[in-house]
């Protein structure tokens, strides 16, 4: 049975590595930095989605929604 590797390698261009290094705080790991970047991206994606729904969505009152669920 093969053991799972705890870490993965991600190839980066030297430019991307330098940019990540500039974002990294002293003592911070790249894993923590990338996790924070992922979290921020997910937050931004959610905000974009909510704005899109607010601008283009069809809304009904809660009473109307409740009635529709009963049908």
C-alpha positions as CSV (number, residue, x, y, z in Angstrom):
1,X,0.0,0.0,0.0
2,X,1.5,3.4,-1.1
3,X,1.5,6.1,1.5
4,X,0.0,9.5,0.6
5,X,2.4,12.3,0.2
6,X,1.6,15.1,2.7
7,X,2.7,17.9,0.2
8,X,2.3,18.6,-3.5
9,X,4.7,20.5,-5.7
10,X,3.4,23.4,-7.8
11,X,5.6,24.6,-10.6
12,X,5.9,28.4,-10.8
13,X,7.6,30.7,-13.1
14,X,10.4,32.8,-11.5
15,X,8.2,35.9,-11.8
16,X,5.3,34.3,-10.0
17,X,7.6,33.0,-7.3
18,X,9.0,36.5,-6.8
19,X,5.5,38.1,-6.6
20,X,4.4,35.5,-4.0
21,X,7.6,36.1,-2.0
22,X,6.8,39.8,-1.9
23,X,3.3,39.1,-0.6
24,X,4.6,36.7,2.1
25,X,5.0,38.2,5.5
26,X,8.1,37.3,7.6
27,X,7.6,33.9,9.2
28,X,4.6,33.1,7.1
29,X,4.6,29.9,5.1
30,X,3.8,29.8,1.5
31,X,1.0,27.3,2.4
32,X,-0.6,29.9,4.7
33,X,-0.2,32.7,2.1
34,X,-1.8,30.6,-0.6
35,X,-4.6,29.6,1.7
36,X,-5.3,33.2,2.4
37,X,-5.2,34.1,-1.3
38,X,-7.7,31.3,-2.0
39,X,-10.0,32.5,0.8
40,X,-9.9,36.0,-0.6
41,X,-10.6,34.8,-4.1
42,X,-13.6,32.8,-2.8
43,X,-14.9,35.9,-1.0
44,X,-14.6,38.0,-4.1
45,X,-16.3,35.4,-6.2
46,X,-19.2,35.3,-3.7
47,X,-19.5,39.1,-3.7
48,X,-19.6,39.1,-7.6
49,X,-22.2,36.4,-7.6
50,X,-24.4,38.3,-5.0
51,X,-24.1,41.5,-7.0
52,X,-25.0,39.7,-10.2
53,X,-28.1,38.2,-8.6
54,X,-29.0,41.6,-7.0
55,X,-28.8,43.3,-10.4
56,X,-30.3,40.6,-12.7
57,X,-32.3,38.3,-10.4
58,X,-36.0,37.9,-10.1
59,X,-37.1,38.4,-6.6
60,X,-40.4,37.4,-4.8
61,X,-41.6,38.1,-1.3
62,X,-41.1,35.5,1.3
63,X,-44.9,35.0,1.4
64,X,-44.9,34.3,-2.4
65,X,-42.0,31.9,-2.0
66,X,-43.8,30.0,0.8
67,X,-46.9,29.7,-1.3
68,X,-44.9,28.4,-4.3
69,X,-43.4,25.7,-2.1
70,X,-46.8,24.5,-1.0
71,X,-47.9,24.0,-4.6
